[in-house]
Amino acid sequence: MRVTMMAVGSRGDVQPYVALGHGLLAAGHDVILATHADFRDFVEEHGLEFKPLAGSPRSMMESPEGKRVAGSGANPLLFARTFGKSFSGYADEFFRASLAACEGADAIVYAYFALTGYGIARKKNIPGMLALLQPMNRTTRFPLQPSPIFGTWNPIYNWTTFFVAQQLFGQTFKKEMNTWNRRLGLPPVPVGGFYSMADRENIPVLYGYSPTLVPRPPDWRDNAHVTGFWYLGAPKGWEPPEGLLRFLEAGEPPVYVGFGSMTTKDPARTTQIVVEALQRAGKRGIILSGWGAMTGDRLPESIYHVEAIPHEWLFPRMQAVVHHGGSGSTGAGLKGGVPSFAVPFFADQYFWGDRLARLGVGPKPVPQNRLTVERLASAITQATSDPRMKQRAAAAGKRVRSERGVEKAVEAFEQEVARFKRY
């Protein structure tokens, strides 16, 4: 079977789909991964066929609008408005690229914002399914966005958070989806937008996160599959830098601090906060500059700088892991078996930070827009000194490593394809 996968977002958003693509290849399928040109080399280095989609997440995140979104905190309105405005500028190109990527496909697997996949699969009358890195089906068991006002275990509030998010993002992309549907000869999107429609139309969903972290709610339908994280591992032939190996051998395990694809208005100031927090906690550190949240300039000898590093190799060698709360970093930290916590910037990063704290494998999140030396140092100290937190993190890591997320996702994919063919 020829499968087109469509992934949209940052490196952390795309990487799980590369892992899933490997699993589909191993199961005997032909796989195309359609994503941004920023990731062509990354996709092809891992042996998958690449097709381009429009848009550059890095350019967006490095723009003034992107930095404003990164500093927006738990404000979904600003995120939706800014992303929607950016996307509308290349929506037509995105549609045309999607059609080209799906030519000859027997099934389409599409990510949260790659909504062209829905209409193309329906037009071609082939299986189409969502592949998501965060829960989006409505449930009364937990909220999509924790709230200090209403709590997080009120069933009505929990369900409402999903409904509001579905409406917000459904309306954000409704105009573009209706344009695509007209070109495909399909009816317009209903009033509630795509994400409400996805629930009503019973669209299958592959969820690439761990049931250890977010157990599958009993009020979900049976074609919403929580499979486990889709781990990729280090690239074939990758070797760690000699300088990093020497640094690791020179003292106690360090604390990792990295914010991936996030950007900040003042990277030097963010770096200063992180350095001073590590020093106040009395810990060596490894910091990742990523797409520009921090810099590697003038660091003390107790801190080592990397621009990029395979998390699955590095994290088990750390005392603790501090990340931005993206799904991929959250999964890698959990798999590493050491305490980890989030410095969330926006969107679902708050959700993942909250889930880590609830699981007891790390301190409560320290939001980026409230980041101070004192708060970060306190959280690092707790993560590296609490023996029960270390035990829970080790136990959770062991469970996560046994979950076979990619294999289960492939099994679920083939199950849903067989179900589609029966009707």
C-alpha positions as CSV (number, residue, x, y, z in Angstrom):
1,M,0.0,0.0,0.0
2,R,1.2,3.5,-0.9
3,V,0.8,5.8,2.1
4,T,1.2,9.5,2.1
5,M,1.8,11.1,5.5
6,M,1.4,14.8,5.9
7,A,3.2,16.5,8.8
8,V,3.2,20.2,9.7
9,G,5.1,22.2,12.3
10,S,8.5,22.3,14.0
11,R,11.2,19.6,14.0
12,G,9.7,18.2,17.2
13,D,6.3,18.0,15.4
14,V,7.7,16.3,12.3
15,Q,10.1,13.8,13.9
16,P,7.4,11.4,15.3
17,Y,6.0,11.0,11.8
18,V,9.4,10.0,10.5
19,A,9.4,7.3,13.2
20,L,5.9,6.2,12.2
21,G,7.0,6.2,8.5
22,H,9.8,3.8,9.4
23,G,7.3,1.5,11.1
24,L,5.1,1.5,8.0
25,L,8.0,0.8,5.8
26,A,9.0,-2.1,8.0
27,A,5.4,-3.4,7.6
28,G,5.8,-3.5,3.8
29,H,4.1,-0.2,2.8
30,D,5.5,2.4,0.5
31,V,5.7,5.7,2.4
32,I,5.9,9.3,1.4
33,L,6.4,12.0,4.0
34,A,5.1,15.4,2.9
35,T,6.3,18.2,5.1
36,H,8.1,21.6,4.9
37,A,11.2,22.0,2.8
38,D,13.1,22.9,6.0
39,F,13.1,19.2,6.8
40,R,13.9,17.6,3.4
41,D,17.4,16.5,4.5
42,F,16.1,15.2,7.8
43,V,13.5,13.1,6.1
44,E,15.7,11.8,3.4
45,E,18.5,11.0,5.8
46,H,16.2,8.6,7.5
47,G,15.3,6.8,4.2
48,L,11.8,8.2,3.5
49,E,10.6,9.6,0.3
50,F,10.1,13.4,0.7
51,K,7.5,15.6,-0.9
52,P,7.4,19.4,-0.1
53,L,4.5,21.2,1.6
54,A,4.3,25.0,1.7
55,G,5.3,27.1,4.7
56,S,8.4,27.4,6.8
57,P,7.9,27.0,10.6
58,R,11.4,28.3,11.3
59,S,10.8,31.5,9.4
60,M,7.6,32.0,11.2
61,M,9.0,31.4,14.7
62,E,11.9,33.7,14.0
63,S,9.6,36.5,12.8
64,P,8.3,39.2,15.1
65,E,4.9,37.6,15.0
66,G,6.4,34.2,15.9
67,K,8.2,35.6,18.8
68,R,5.0,37.3,20.0
69,V,3.3,33.9,19.8
70,A,6.2,32.3,21.7
71,G,5.7,34.8,24.5
72,S,1.9,34.6,24.5
73,G,1.7,32.0,27.3
74,A,-1.6,30.3,27.7
75,N,-3.4,32.5,25.2
76,P,-4.9,30.3,22.5
77,L,-6.6,33.2,20.8
78,L,-3.3,35.0,20.0
79,F,-1.8,31.7,18.8
80,A,-4.8,30.9,16.5
81,R,-5.0,34.4,15.1
82,T,-1.3,34.7,14.3
83,F,-0.9,31.2,12.9
84,G,-4.2,31.5,10.9
85,K,-3.0,34.8,9.4
86,S,0.3,33.3,8.4
87,F,-1.2,30.2,7.0
88,S,-3.7,32.1,4.8
89,G,-0.8,33.6,2.9
90,Y,0.2,30.2,1.5
91,A,-3.0,28.2,1.8
92,D,-3.4,27.9,-2.0
93,E,0.2,26.7,-2.4
94,F,-0.3,24.3,0.4
95,F,-3.4,22.8,-1.3
96,R,-1.6,22.3,-4.6
97,A,1.4,20.8,-2.9
98,S,-0.9,18.4,-1.0
99,L,-2.5,17.2,-4.2
100,A,0.9,16.5,-5.7
101,A,2.0,14.6,-2.6
102,C,-1.1,12.5,-2.4
103,E,-1.1,11.5,-6.1
104,G,-1.2,7.7,-6.3
105,A,-1.8,7.3,-2.6
106,D,-3.9,4.4,-1.3
107,A,-4.2,5.9,2.2
108,I,-3.5,9.3,3.7
109,V,-2.4,10.0,7.3
110,Y,-2.4,13.7,8.2
111,A,-1.4,15.8,11.1
112,Y,-3.3,18.4,13.2
113,F,-2.8,21.3,10.7
114,A,-2.5,19.3,7.5
115,L,-6.2,19.4,6.9
116,T,-6.0,19.1,3.1
117,G,-5.6,15.4,3.9
118,Y,-9.2,15.1,4.9
119,G,-10.7,16.4,1.7
120,I,-8.3,14.6,-0.6
121,A,-8.9,11.3,1.0
122,R,-12.6,11.8,0.8
123,K,-12.4,12.8,-2.9
124,K,-10.3,9.8,-3.7
125,N,-12.5,7.5,-1.6
126,I,-9.5,6.1,0.2
127,P,-8.8,5.6,3.9
128,G,-7.8,8.9,5.7
129,M,-7.0,9.3,9.3
130,L,-5.6,11.8,11.7
131,A,-2.3,11.3,13.4
132,L,-2.0,13.5,16.4
133,L,0.6,14.2,19.1
134,Q,-1.9,15.6,21.6
135,P,-5.4,14.6,22.6
136,M,-8.2,16.3,20.6
137,N,-11.2,14.1,21.0
138,R,-13.6,15.4,23.6
139,T,-13.5,13.8,27.1
140,T,-14.8,14.5,30.6
141,R,-11.8,12.9,32.2
142,F,-9.2,15.7,31.8
143,P,-8.9,19.2,30.3
144,L,-7.1,20.2,27.2
145,Q,-5.8,23.3,29.1
146,P,-5.4,23.2,32.9
147,S,-7.0,26.1,34.6
148,P,-6.1,27.4,38.1
149,I,-9.7,28.9,38.3
150,F,-11.9,25.9,37.5
151,G,-9.5,23.1,38.5
152,T,-8.7,20.2,36.2
153,W,-11.1,17.4,37.3
154,N,-14.5,19.0,36.7
155,P,-16.2,16.9,34.0
156,I,-18.1,19.8,32.5
157,Y,-15.1,22.1,32.4
158,N,-12.9,19.3,31.0
159,W,-15.3,18.6,28.1
160,T,-15.7,22.3,27.5
161,T,-12.0,22.9,27.0
162,F,-12.0,20.5,24.1
163,F,-15.1,21.9,22.6
164,V,-13.7,25.5,22.7
165,A,-10.4,24.4,21.2
166,Q,-12.2,22.5,18.4
167,Q,-14.3,25.6,17.7
168,L,-11.4,28.0,17.9
169,F,-9.1,26.1,15.4
170,G,-12.0,24.9,13.3
171,Q,-13.1,28.5,12.7
172,T,-9.5,29.6,12.1
173,F,-9.2,27.3,9.1
174,K,-12.8,27.1,8.0
175,K,-12.4,29.6,5.1
176,E,-9.4,27.7,3.6
177,M,-11.1,24.3,4.0
178,N,-14.2,25.5,2.3
179,T,-12.1,26.8,-0.6
180,W,-10.3,23.4,-0.9
181,N,-13.6,21.5,-0.7
182,R,-15.1,23.6,-3.5
183,R,-12.1,22.8,-5.7
184,L,-12.5,19.1,-4.8
185,G,-16.3,19.2,-5.5
186,L,-17.1,18.5,-1.8
187,P,-19.7,20.1,0.5
188,P,-18.6,23.0,2.7
189,V,-17.4,22.4,6.3
190,P,-20.2,22.5,8.8
191,V,-20.7,25.5,11.2
192,G,-18.6,24.0,13.9
193,G,-15.6,23.6,11.7
194,F,-13.4,20.5,11.0
195,Y,-12.5,19.4,14.5
196,S,-16.2,19.2,15.6
197,M,-16.9,17.4,12.3
198,A,-14.1,14.9,12.9
199,D,-15.9,13.8,16.1
200,R,-19.2,13.5,14.3
201,E,-17.9,11.7,11.2
202,N,-16.0,9.2,13.4
203,I,-12.6,9.9,11.7
204,P,-10.0,7.4,13.0
205,V,-7.2,8.9,15.1
206,L,-3.7,7.6,15.8
207,Y,-2.4,9.2,19.0
208,G,1.4,9.3,19.3
209,Y,1.8,9.7,23.0
210,S,2.0,7.4,26.0
211,P,-1.0,6.0,28.0
212,T,1.4,6.1,30.9
213,L,1.3,9.9,30.7
214,V,-2.3,10.3,29.5
215,P,-4.4,7.1,30.0
216,R,-7.0,6.5,27.3
217,P,-10.4,7.9,28.4
218,P,-13.2,5.4,28.6
219,D,-15.6,7.9,26.9
220,W,-13.6,7.9,23.6
221,R,-14.8,5.9,20.6
222,D,-13.0,2.7,19.7
223,N,-11.1,4.2,16.7
224,A,-9.2,6.7,18.8
225,H,-5.9,4.7,19.4
226,V,-3.5,5.8,22.1
227,T,-0.4,3.8,20.9
228,G,2.6,5.2,22.8
229,F,5.2,7.7,21.7
230,W,6.7,7.4,18.3
231,Y,10.4,7.3,19.0
232,L,12.9,7.7,16.2
233,G,16.3,7.3,17.9
234,A,19.7,8.6,16.8
235,P,20.4,8.7,13.1
236,K,22.4,5.8,11.7
237,G,26.1,6.3,12.1
238,W,25.7,9.2,14.5
239,E,28.5,9.7,17.0
240,P,28.5,12.2,19.9
241,P,31.1,15.0,19.8
242,E,34.3,14.2,21.6
243,G,34.0,17.4,23.6
244,L,30.6,16.4,24.9
245,L,31.9,13.0,25.9
246,R,34.8,14.6,27.8
247,F,32.4,17.0,29.5
248,L,30.1,14.1,30.6
249,E,33.1,12.2,32.0
250,A,34.5,15.2,33.9
251,G,31.9,15.3,36.7
252,E,28.5,14.4,38.0
253,P,25.7,14.1,35.4
254,P,24.6,17.5,34.3
255,V,21.1,19.0,33.9
256,Y,19.8,19.5,30.3
257,V,18.0,22.8,29.5
258,G,16.7,23.3,26.0
259,F,13.7,24.8,24.4
260,G,13.9,23.3,20.9
261,S,12.2,25.3,18.2
262,M,11.0,28.0,20.5
263,T,12.4,31.6,20.1
264,T,12.6,34.4,22.6
265,K,12.8,38.2,22.2
266,D,16.0,38.3,24.2
267,P,18.0,35.0,23.9
268,A,21.0,36.4,25.8
269,R,18.7,37.3,28.8
270,T,17.1,33.8,28.7
271,T,20.6,32.2,28.6
272,Q,21.7,34.3,31.6
273,I,18.6,33.2,33.6
274,V,19.4,29.5,32.8
275,V,23.1,29.8,33.6
276,E,22.5,31.6,36.9
277,A,19.8,29.1,37.9
278,L,22.1,26.2,37.3
279,Q,24.8,27.9,39.3
280,R,22.4,28.7,42.2
281,A,21.3,25.0,42.2
282,G,24.9,23.9,42.2
283,K,24.6,21.9,39.0
284,R,26.5,21.4,35.8
285,G,24.5,21.9,32.7
286,I,24.1,21.2,29.0
287,I,22.1,23.9,27.1
288,L,20.7,23.7,23.6
289,S,20.3,26.8,21.6
290,G,17.9,25.2,19.1
291,W,16.2,27.8,16.9
292,G,17.3,30.7,19.0
293,A,15.7,30.7,22.5
294,M,19.3,30.7,23.9
295,T,22.8,31.4,22.8
296,G,26.1,29.6,23.4
297,D,28.2,32.7,24.0
298,R,30.6,33.1,26.9
299,L,29.4,30.2,29.0
300,P,31.2,29.1,32.2
301,E,33.2,25.8,32.1
302,S,30.4,24.1,34.1
303,I,28.0,24.4,31.1
304,Y,28.3,22.8,27.7
305,H,26.5,24.1,24.6
306,V,25.0,22.1,21.8
307,E,22.9,23.3,18.8
308,A,21.2,20.0,18.3
309,I,21.5,16.5,19.8
310,P,19.5,13.3,19.7
311,H,17.4,13.4,22.9
312,E,17.1,9.7,23.3
313,W,20.9,9.4,23.5
314,L,21.4,12.4,25.8
315,F,18.6,12.4,28.3
316,P,19.3,9.1,30.1
317,R,22.8,10.5,30.9
318,M,21.3,13.6,32.6
319,Q,20.4,14.3,36.3
320,A,17.2,16.0,35.1
321,V,15.8,17.4,31.9
322,V,14.2,20.9,31.4
323,H,12.4,21.4,28.1
324,H,9.7,23.6,26.6
325,G,6.9,21.0,26.9
326,G,6.6,19.9,23.3
327,S,5.2,16.4,22.9
328,G,8.4,15.1,21.5
329,S,10.6,16.5,24.2
330,T,8.1,15.4,26.8
331,G,8.2,11.8,25.5
332,A,12.0,11.8,25.2
333,G,12.4,13.0,28.8
334,L,9.9,10.4,30.1
335,K,11.7,7.6,28.2
336,G,15.1,8.8,29.6
337,G,13.9,7.8,33.1
338,V,15.1,10.9,34.9
339,P,13.0,13.8,36.4
340,S,11.9,16.3,33.8
341,F,9.7,19.4,33.8
342,A,8.5,22.0,31.3
343,V,9.1,25.7,30.8
344,P,6.0,26.1,28.5
345,F,5.8,28.9,26.0
346,F,2.3,28.4,24.5
347,A,-0.4,25.9,23.3
348,D,-0.2,22.3,24.3
349,Q,3.1,22.7,26.1
350,Y,1.1,23.7,29.2
351,F,-0.9,20.5,29.0
352,W,2.2,18.3,28.8
353,G,4.0,20.2,31.6
354,D,0.9,19.7,33.8
355,R,0.8,15.9,33.0
356,L,4.4,15.4,33.9
357,A,3.8,17.1,37.3
358,R,0.6,15.0,37.9
359,L,2.5,11.8,37.1
360,G,5.0,12.9,39.8
361,V,8.1,12.6,37.6
362,G,9.0,16.3,37.7
363,P,8.1,19.7,39.4
364,K,5.2,21.9,38.3
365,P,5.8,23.8,35.1
366,V,7.7,27.1,35.1
367,P,6.0,29.2,32.4
368,Q,8.4,31.0,30.1
369,N,6.7,34.3,30.5
370,R,7.2,34.0,34.3
371,L,10.8,32.6,34.1
372,T,13.2,33.9,36.8
373,V,16.4,32.6,38.2
374,E,14.7,31.9,41.6
375,R,11.8,29.8,40.1
376,L,14.1,27.8,37.7
377,A,16.7,27.2,40.3
378,S,14.1,26.0,42.8
379,A,12.6,23.6,40.3
380,I,16.0,22.2,39.3
381,T,16.9,21.7,42.9
382,Q,13.7,19.8,43.5
383,A,14.1,17.6,40.4
384,T,17.7,16.6,41.3
385,S,17.2,16.1,45.1
386,D,13.8,14.4,45.5
387,P,14.4,10.7,45.8
388,R,10.8,9.7,45.3
389,M,10.6,11.8,42.2
390,K,13.7,10.1,40.8
391,Q,12.1,6.7,41.6
392,R,8.8,7.6,39.9
393,A,10.7,8.9,36.8
394,A,12.8,5.7,36.6
395,A,9.6,3.5,36.8
396,A,7.8,5.6,34.3
397,G,10.7,5.4,31.9
398,K,10.7,1.7,32.1
399,R,7.0,1.5,31.3
400,V,7.3,3.9,28.4
401,R,10.2,2.0,26.9
402,S,8.1,-1.2,26.8
403,E,5.1,0.4,25.0
404,R,6.1,-0.2,21.3
405,G,4.3,2.9,20.2
406,V,5.3,2.8,16.5
407,E,4.4,-0.9,16.2
408,K,1.0,-0.4,17.8
409,A,0.3,2.6,15.6
410,V,1.1,0.5,12.5
411,E,-1.3,-2.2,13.8
412,A,-4.0,0.5,14.4
413,F,-3.4,1.9,10.9
414,E,-3.9,-1.4,9.2
415,Q,-6.9,-2.2,11.4
416,E,-8.6,1.1,10.2
417,V,-7.7,0.5,6.6
418,A,-9.3,-3.0,6.8
419,R,-12.4,-1.4,8.5
420,F,-12.7,1.2,5.7
421,K,-12.6,-1.5,3.0
422,R,-15.5,-3.4,4.6
423,Y,-17.9,-0.5,4.0
